[in-house]
Amino acid sequence: MFVLLLVLIVVVFGLGFLNPLWWVAAAVLVFAATRHDRGGGGWIRRDGSDLGEYRDYEHLRDRQDRWDRRYNRRHRARWRREDRRDRERRG
């Protein structure tokens, strides 16, 4: 998506040699790409990274880890009993 946006900006900028109005359109695209989110970050970030998606992933991973730890502590003995019963049934 990012590469397509860059290609579009370059093409629109190139069309600016035919009509200067295209340069304005390219400037608007660049502005919209850099200021897309309310927080100021967008498709193109100042540091060259896209941290928004990673933060979402990190938040989801942390929530899943907390849930797993909480659930594992509560039901560890029951799981062991069920595993033992399954092994006895098979063997």
N, CA, C and O atoms as CSV, one atom per row, in Angstrom:
chain,resi,resn,atom,element,x,y,z
A,1,MET,N,N,0.827,-1.184,0.000
A,1,MET,CA,C,0.000,0.000,0.000
A,1,MET,C,C,0.874,1.251,0.000
A,1,MET,O,O,0.615,2.213,-0.724
A,2,PHE,N,N,1.920,1.213,0.835
A,2,PHE,CA,C,2.815,2.360,0.928
A,2,PHE,C,C,3.523,2.602,-0.401
A,2,PHE,O,O,3.681,3.749,-0.821
A,3,VAL,N,N,3.947,1.539,-1.059
A,3,VAL,CA,C,4.650,1.668,-2.343
A,3,VAL,C,C,3.704,2.240,-3.401
A,3,VAL,O,O,4.097,3.094,-4.196
A,4,LEU,N,N,2.470,1.771,-3.406
A,4,LEU,CA,C,1.496,2.307,-4.367
A,4,LEU,C,C,1.243,3.786,-4.143
A,4,LEU,O,O,1.088,4.544,-5.100
A,5,LEU,N,N,1.201,4.198,-2.886
A,5,LEU,CA,C,1.011,5.616,-2.582
A,5,LEU,C,C,2.194,6.437,-3.076
A,5,LEU,O,O,2.013,7.521,-3.631
A,6,LEU,N,N,3.401,5.923,-2.875
A,6,LEU,CA,C,4.582,6.651,-3.360
A,6,LEU,C,C,4.587,6.759,-4.886
A,6,LEU,O,O,4.910,7.811,-5.438
A,7,VAL,N,N,4.229,5.673,-5.559
A,7,VAL,CA,C,4.161,5.701,-7.027
A,7,VAL,C,C,3.118,6.719,-7.483
A,7,VAL,O,O,3.356,7.479,-8.421
A,8,LEU,N,N,1.968,6.733,-6.821
A,8,LEU,CA,C,0.923,7.692,-7.170
A,8,LEU,C,C,1.402,9.132,-6.989
A,8,LEU,O,O,1.147,9.988,-7.837
A,9,ILE,N,N,2.095,9.393,-5.885
A,9,ILE,CA,C,2.614,10.738,-5.646
A,9,ILE,C,C,3.621,11.129,-6.722
A,9,ILE,O,O,3.585,12.257,-7.213
A,10,VAL,N,N,4.520,10.219,-7.097
A,10,VAL,CA,C,5.521,10.510,-8.131
A,10,VAL,C,C,4.842,10.774,-9.476
A,10,VAL,O,O,5.223,11.698,-10.195
A,11,VAL,N,N,3.841,9.966,-9.814
A,11,VAL,CA,C,3.129,10.156,-11.091
A,11,VAL,C,C,2.414,11.498,-11.107
A,11,VAL,O,O,2.488,12.236,-12.089
A,12,VAL,N,N,1.724,11.812,-10.021
A,12,VAL,CA,C,0.997,13.092,-9.972
A,12,VAL,C,C,1.978,14.256,-10.014
A,12,VAL,O,O,1.707,15.272,-10.653
A,13,PHE,N,N,3.118,14.116,-9.336
A,13,PHE,CA,C,4.131,15.169,-9.394
A,13,PHE,C,C,4.672,15.318,-10.819
A,13,PHE,O,O,4.900,16.429,-11.297
A,14,GLY,N,N,4.871,14.182,-11.482
A,14,GLY,CA,C,5.350,14.231,-12.873
A,14,GLY,C,C,4.344,14.910,-13.793
A,14,GLY,O,O,4.731,15.629,-14.714
A,15,LEU,N,N,3.058,14.687,-13.549
A,15,LEU,CA,C,2.034,15.356,-14.356
A,15,LEU,C,C,2.028,16.867,-14.119
A,15,LEU,O,O,1.475,17.629,-14.913
A,16,GLY,N,N,2.647,17.286,-13.020
A,16,GLY,CA,C,2.729,18.717,-12.728
A,16,GLY,C,C,3.493,19.506,-13.775
A,16,GLY,O,O,3.313,20.719,-13.874
A,17,PHE,N,N,4.349,18.845,-14.567
A,17,PHE,CA,C,5.057,19.544,-15.636
A,17,PHE,C,C,4.115,19.899,-16.776
A,17,PHE,O,O,4.382,20.818,-17.551
A,18,LEU,N,N,2.997,19.156,-16.874
A,18,LEU,CA,C,1.997,19.482,-17.890
A,18,LEU,C,C,1.029,20.548,-17.392
A,18,LEU,O,O,0.646,21.450,-18.137
A,19,ASN,N,N,0.640,20.433,-16.132
A,19,ASN,CA,C,-0.297,21.380,-15.553
A,19,ASN,C,C,0.065,21.546,-14.073
A,19,ASN,O,O,0.059,20.564,-13.331
A,20,PRO,N,N,0.375,22.754,-13.637
A,20,PRO,CA,C,0.816,22.971,-12.244
A,20,PRO,C,C,-0.223,22.568,-11.198
A,20,PRO,O,O,0.112,22.396,-10.026
A,21,LEU,N,N,-1.472,22.417,-11.614
A,21,LEU,CA,C,-2.503,21.995,-10.665
A,21,LEU,C,C,-2.210,20.594,-10.110
A,21,LEU,O,O,-2.600,20.276,-8.987
A,22,TRP,N,N,-1.523,19.761,-10.898
A,22,TRP,CA,C,-1.158,18.425,-10.431
A,22,TRP,C,C,-0.157,18.484,-9.288
A,22,TRP,O,O,-0.148,17.606,-8.424
A,23,TRP,N,N,0.704,19.533,-9.276
A,23,TRP,CA,C,1.633,19.690,-8.163
A,23,TRP,C,C,0.879,19.948,-6.863
A,23,TRP,O,O,1.268,19.473,-5.796
A,24,VAL,N,N,-0.184,20.696,-6.971
A,24,VAL,CA,C,-1.012,20.942,-5.785
A,24,VAL,C,C,-1.630,19.622,-5.311
A,24,VAL,O,O,-1.675,19.341,-4.113
A,25,ALA,N,N,-2.103,18.821,-6.267
A,25,ALA,CA,C,-2.687,17.525,-5.911
A,25,ALA,C,C,-1.634,16.626,-5.252
A,25,ALA,O,O,-1.939,15.922,-4.289
A,26,ALA,N,N,-0.410,16.644,-5.760
A,26,ALA,CA,C,0.662,15.841,-5.161
A,26,ALA,C,C,0.962,16.328,-3.747
A,26,ALA,O,O,1.178,15.519,-2.845
A,27,ALA,N,N,0.976,17.639,-3.550
A,27,ALA,CA,C,1.231,18.189,-2.217
A,27,ALA,C,C,0.123,17.781,-1.247
A,27,ALA,O,O,0.396,17.463,-0.089
A,28,VAL,N,N,-1.124,17.790,-1.717
A,28,VAL,CA,C,-2.242,17.376,-0.869
A,28,VAL,C,C,-2.106,15.897,-0.498
A,28,VAL,O,O,-2.366,15.525,0.646
A,29,LEU,N,N,-1.702,15.051,-1.451
A,29,LEU,CA,C,-1.494,13.632,-1.162
A,29,LEU,C,C,-0.391,13.419,-0.126
A,29,LEU,O,O,-0.538,12.605,0.786
A,30,VAL,N,N,0.703,14.145,-0.267
A,30,VAL,CA,C,1.798,14.025,0.691
A,30,VAL,C,C,1.336,14.477,2.070
A,30,VAL,O,O,1.634,13.822,3.069
A,31,PHE,N,N,0.621,15.575,2.132
A,31,PHE,CA,C,0.116,16.074,3.417
A,31,PHE,C,C,-0.845,15.062,4.053
A,31,PHE,O,O,-0.757,14.783,5.249
A,32,ALA,N,N,-1.763,14.515,3.246
A,32,ALA,CA,C,-2.729,13.548,3.763
A,32,ALA,C,C,-2.025,12.275,4.235
A,32,ALA,O,O,-2.432,11.677,5.231
A,33,ALA,N,N,-0.984,11.860,3.534
A,33,ALA,CA,C,-0.272,10.643,3.914
A,33,ALA,C,C,0.491,10.832,5.221
A,33,ALA,O,O,0.613,9.887,6.002
A,34,THR,N,N,1.001,12.019,5.470
A,34,THR,CA,C,1.778,12.251,6.683
A,34,THR,C,C,0.904,12.595,7.879
A,34,THR,O,O,1.329,12.407,9.018
A,35,ARG,N,N,-0.294,13.089,7.653
A,35,ARG,CA,C,-1.174,13.523,8.746
A,35,ARG,C,C,-2.481,12.754,8.783
A,35,ARG,O,O,-3.517,13.311,9.147
A,36,HIS,N,N,-2.448,11.506,8.417
A,36,HIS,CA,C,-3.674,10.718,8.284
A,36,HIS,C,C,-4.386,10.510,9.622
A,36,HIS,O,O,-5.585,10.769,9.722
A,37,ASP,N,N,-3.673,10.049,10.649
A,37,ASP,CA,C,-4.284,9.783,11.953
A,37,ASP,C,C,-4.430,11.067,12.742
A,37,ASP,O,O,-3.780,12.070,12.444
A,38,ARG,N,N,-5.284,11.031,13.746
A,38,ARG,CA,C,-5.466,12.195,14.616
A,38,ARG,C,C,-4.202,12.481,15.411
A,38,ARG,O,O,-3.924,13.632,15.747
A,39,GLY,N,N,-3.437,11.441,15.713
A,39,GLY,CA,C,-2.231,11.620,16.500
A,39,GLY,C,C,-1.082,12.224,15.714
A,39,GLY,O,O,-0.016,12.466,16.281
A,40,GLY,N,N,-1.264,12.470,14.442
A,40,GLY,CA,C,-0.215,13.061,13.639
A,40,GLY,C,C,0.530,12.060,12.796
A,40,GLY,O,O,1.163,12.439,11.811
A,41,GLY,N,N,0.475,10.784,13.155
A,41,GLY,CA,C,1.160,9.778,12.371
A,41,GLY,C,C,0.263,9.301,11.246
A,41,GLY,O,O,-0.962,9.371,11.347
A,42,GLY,N,N,0.850,8.832,10.213
A,42,GLY,CA,C,0.060,8.346,9.094
A,42,GLY,C,C,0.790,7.251,8.370
A,42,GLY,O,O,1.526,6.476,8.980
A,43,TRP,N,N,0.595,7.181,7.083
A,43,TRP,CA,C,1.270,6.163,6.288
A,43,TRP,C,C,2.767,6.391,6.275
A,43,TRP,O,O,3.550,5.442,6.307
A,44,ILE,N,N,3.159,7.652,6.230
A,44,ILE,CA,C,4.581,7.997,6.214
A,44,ILE,C,C,4.885,8.656,7.549
A,44,ILE,O,O,4.291,9.680,7.888
A,45,ARG,N,N,5.791,8.084,8.297
A,45,ARG,CA,C,6.125,8.627,9.608
A,45,ARG,C,C,7.496,9.274,9.552
A,45,ARG,O,O,8.316,8.952,8.692
A,46,ARG,N,N,7.731,10.178,10.467
A,46,ARG,CA,C,8.989,10.913,10.474
A,46,ARG,C,C,10.194,10.000,10.654
A,46,ARG,O,O,11.234,10.213,10.031
A,47,ASP,N,N,10.058,8.977,11.507
A,47,ASP,CA,C,11.205,8.113,11.751
A,47,ASP,C,C,11.282,6.961,10.764
A,47,ASP,O,O,12.174,6.120,10.867
A,48,GLY,N,N,10.358,6.910,9.806
A,48,GLY,CA,C,10.410,5.890,8.767
A,48,GLY,C,C,9.843,4.552,9.179
A,48,GLY,O,O,10.014,3.568,8.459
A,49,SER,N,N,9.176,4.485,10.312
A,49,SER,CA,C,8.625,3.205,10.760
A,49,SER,C,C,7.120,3.314,10.887
A,49,SER,O,O,6.568,4.406,11.018
A,50,ASP,N,N,6.478,2.189,10.846
A,50,ASP,CA,C,5.037,2.151,11.023
A,50,ASP,C,C,4.752,1.463,12.348
A,50,ASP,O,O,4.539,0.251,12.395
A,51,LEU,N,N,4.747,2.243,13.427
A,51,LEU,CA,C,4.641,1.682,14.760
A,51,LEU,C,C,3.201,1.413,15.179
A,51,LEU,O,O,2.979,0.686,16.148
A,52,GLY,N,N,2.228,1.969,14.491
A,52,GLY,CA,C,0.839,1.796,14.884
A,52,GLY,C,C,0.402,0.353,14.870
A,52,GLY,O,O,-0.210,-0.118,15.828
A,53,GLU,N,N,0.703,-0.360,13.803
A,53,GLU,CA,C,0.309,-1.759,13.704
A,53,GLU,C,C,1.061,-2.608,14.719
A,53,GLU,O,O,0.491,-3.538,15.290
A,54,TYR,N,N,2.322,-2.305,14.949
A,54,TYR,CA,C,3.091,-3.082,15.920
A,54,TYR,C,C,2.572,-2.846,17.327
A,54,TYR,O,O,2.515,-3.779,18.128
A,55,ARG,N,N,2.187,-1.603,17.645
A,55,ARG,CA,C,1.621,-1.328,18.969
A,55,ARG,C,C,0.329,-2.094,19.177
A,55,ARG,O,O,0.089,-2.627,20.261
A,56,ASP,N,N,-0.507,-2.153,18.147
A,56,ASP,CA,C,-1.747,-2.927,18.252
A,56,ASP,C,C,-1.432,-4.399,18.499
A,56,ASP,O,O,-2.051,-5.038,19.350
A,57,TYR,N,N,-0.475,-4.929,17.756
A,57,TYR,CA,C,-0.072,-6.327,17.923
A,57,TYR,C,C,0.483,-6.564,19.322
A,57,TYR,O,O,0.153,-7.558,19.969
A,58,GLU,N,N,1.326,-5.646,19.785
A,58,GLU,CA,C,1.935,-5.790,21.100
A,58,GLU,C,C,0.874,-5.764,22.198
A,58,GLU,O,O,0.940,-6.542,23.150
A,59,HIS,N,N,-0.104,-4.870,22.062
A,59,HIS,CA,C,-1.182,-4.776,23.039
A,59,HIS,C,C,-1.989,-6.077,23.063
A,59,HIS,O,O,-2.296,-6.596,24.137
A,60,LEU,N,N,-2.329,-6.598,21.897
A,60,LEU,CA,C,-3.078,-7.852,21.817
A,60,LEU,C,C,-2.280,-9.012,22.402
A,60,LEU,O,O,-2.829,-9.843,23.126
A,61,ARG,N,N,-0.993,-9.068,22.093
A,61,ARG,CA,C,-0.136,-10.135,22.617
A,61,ARG,C,C,-0.045,-10.070,24.137
A,61,ARG,O,O,-0.107,-11.100,24.809
A,62,ASP,N,N,0.104,-8.855,24.683
A,62,ASP,CA,C,0.191,-8.716,26.132
A,62,ASP,C,C,-1.107,-9.128,26.813
A,62,ASP,O,O,-1.080,-9.785,27.853
A,63,ARG,N,N,-2.236,-8.749,26.237
A,63,ARG,CA,C,-3.518,-9.149,26.807
A,63,ARG,C,C,-3.677,-10.663,26.774
A,63,ARG,O,O,-4.153,-11.263,27.738
A,64,GLN,N,N,-3.277,-11.282,25.659
A,64,GLN,CA,C,-3.369,-12.739,25.546
A,64,GLN,C,C,-2.464,-13.418,26.570
A,64,GLN,O,O,-2.866,-14.406,27.184
A,65,ASP,N,N,-1.248,-12.905,26.763
A,65,ASP,CA,C,-0.329,-13.483,27.737
A,65,ASP,C,C,-0.885,-13.384,29.154
A,65,ASP,O,O,-0.805,-14.340,29.925
A,66,ARG,N,N,-1.450,-12.222,29.497
A,66,ARG,CA,C,-2.043,-12.071,30.829
A,66,ARG,C,C,-3.187,-13.056,31.031
A,66,ARG,O,O,-3.299,-13.686,32.083
A,67,TRP,N,N,-4.032,-13.183,30.018
A,67,TRP,CA,C,-5.158,-14.108,30.115
A,67,TRP,C,C,-4.665,-15.537,30.264
A,67,TRP,O,O,-5.187,-16.290,31.086
A,68,ASP,N,N,-3.654,-15.922,29.472
A,68,ASP,CA,C,-3.109,-17.275,29.555
A,68,ASP,C,C,-2.529,-17.559,30.937
A,68,ASP,O,O,-2.770,-18.627,31.499
A,69,ARG,N,N,-1.774,-16.620,31.487
A,69,ARG,CA,C,-1.192,-16.831,32.810
A,69,ARG,C,C,-2.283,-16.985,33.872
A,69,ARG,O,O,-2.211,-17.860,34.735
A,70,ARG,N,N,-3.276,-16.131,33.792
A,70,ARG,CA,C,-4.363,-16.186,34.765
A,70,ARG,C,C,-5.123,-17.507,34.651
A,70,ARG,O,O,-5.405,-18.147,35.664
A,71,TYR,N,N,-5.446,-17.908,33.460
A,71,TYR,CA,C,-6.230,-19.121,33.251
A,71,TYR,C,C,-5.412,-20.360,33.583
A,71,TYR,O,O,-5.932,-21.307,34.173
A,72,ASN,N,N,-4.150,-20.361,33.213
A,72,ASN,CA,C,-3.301,-21.519,33.487
A,72,ASN,C,C,-3.158,-21.764,34.986
A,72,ASN,O,O,-3.173,-22.913,35.427
A,73,ARG,N,N,-3.020,-20.707,35.767
A,73,ARG,CA,C,-2.874,-20.869,37.204
A,73,ARG,C,C,-4.129,-21.467,37.820
A,73,ARG,O,O,-4.035,-22.325,38.698
A,74,ARG,N,N,-5.281,-21.037,37.385
A,74,ARG,CA,C,-6.531,-21.485,37.980
A,74,ARG,C,C,-6.861,-22.930,37.659
A,74,ARG,O,O,-7.427,-23.630,38.499
A,75,HIS,N,N,-6.526,-23.388,36.478
A,75,HIS,CA,C,-7.023,-24.672,36.013
A,75,HIS,C,C,-5.929,-25.691,35.712
A,75,HIS,O,O,-6.178,-26.698,35.049
A,76,ARG,N,N,-4.734,-25.431,36.195
A,76,ARG,CA,C,-3.615,-26.316,35.905
A,76,ARG,C,C,-3.860,-27.729,36.435
A,76,ARG,O,O,-3.593,-28.698,35.724
A,77,ALA,N,N,-4.362,-27.871,37.667
A,77,ALA,CA,C,-4.591,-29.193,38.258
A,77,ALA,C,C,-5.681,-29.950,37.496
A,77,ALA,O,O,-5.564,-31.156,37.282
A,78,ARG,N,N,-6.719,-29.259,37.092
A,78,ARG,CA,C,-7.793,-29.919,36.346
A,78,ARG,C,C,-7.269,-30.451,35.015
A,78,ARG,O,O,-7.614,-31.559,34.604
A,79,TRP,N,N,-6.422,-29.646,34.334
A,79,TRP,CA,C,-5.873,-30.088,33.053
A,79,TRP,C,C,-5.008,-31.328,33.243
A,79,TRP,O,O,-5.044,-32.252,32.431
A,80,ARG,N,N,-4.226,-31.339,34.328
A,80,ARG,CA,C,-3.376,-32.502,34.580
A,80,ARG,C,C,-4.227,-33.744,34.816
A,80,ARG,O,O,-3.903,-34.819,34.310
A,81,ARG,N,N,-5.321,-33.609,35.588
A,81,ARG,CA,C,-6.212,-34.748,35.819
A,81,ARG,C,C,-6.795,-35.250,34.508
A,81,ARG,O,O,-6.830,-36.453,34.248
A,82,GLU,N,N,-7.258,-34.299,33.675
A,82,GLU,CA,C,-7.842,-34.700,32.393
A,82,GLU,C,C,-6.819,-35.368,31.496
A,82,GLU,O,O,-7.142,-36.336,30.808
A,83,ASP,N,N,-5.589,-34.871,31.489
A,83,ASP,CA,C,-4.532,-35.496,30.689
A,83,ASP,C,C,-4.234,-36.900,31.185
A,83,ASP,O,O,-4.039,-37.821,30.391
A,84,ARG,N,N,-4.198,-37.063,32.520
A,84,ARG,CA,C,-3.927,-38.376,33.087
A,84,ARG,C,C,-5.039,-39.358,32.719
A,84,ARG,O,O,-4.765,-40.506,32.371
A,85,ARG,N,N,-6.293,-38.908,32.794
A,85,ARG,CA,C,-7.419,-39.772,32.416
A,85,ARG,C,C,-7.355,-40.151,30.940
A,85,ARG,O,O,-7.636,-41.294,30.577
A,86,ASP,N,N,-6.988,-39.202,30.096
A,86,ASP,CA,C,-6.871,-39.498,28.668
A,86,ASP,C,C,-5.789,-40.542,28.408
A,86,ASP,O,O,-5.976,-41.443,27.591
A,87,ARG,N,N,-4.655,-40.421,29.106
A,87,ARG,CA,C,-3.580,-41.400,28.925
A,87,ARG,C,C,-4.002,-42.779,29.409
A,87,ARG,O,O,-3.654,-43.790,28.799
A,88,GLU,N,N,-4.755,-42.819,30.509
A,88,GLU,CA,C,-5.209,-44.104,31.033
A,88,GLU,C,C,-6.199,-44.761,30.074
A,88,GLU,O,O,-6.175,-45.980,29.908
A,89,ARG,N,N,-7.059,-43.981,29.448
A,89,ARG,CA,C,-8.032,-44.517,28.512
A,89,ARG,C,C,-7.359,-45.087,27.267
A,89,ARG,O,O,-7.762,-46.131,26.754
A,90,ARG,N,N,-6.335,-44.394,26.791
A,90,ARG,CA,C,-5.626,-44.834,25.591
A,90,ARG,C,C,-4.798,-46.076,25.857
A,90,ARG,O,O,-4.726,-46.972,25.016
A,91,GLY,N,N,-4.171,-46.133,27.027
A,91,GLY,CA,C,-3.217,-47.206,27.334
A,91,GLY,C,C,-3.822,-48.425,27.863
A,91,GLY,O,O,-3.114,-49.389,28.155
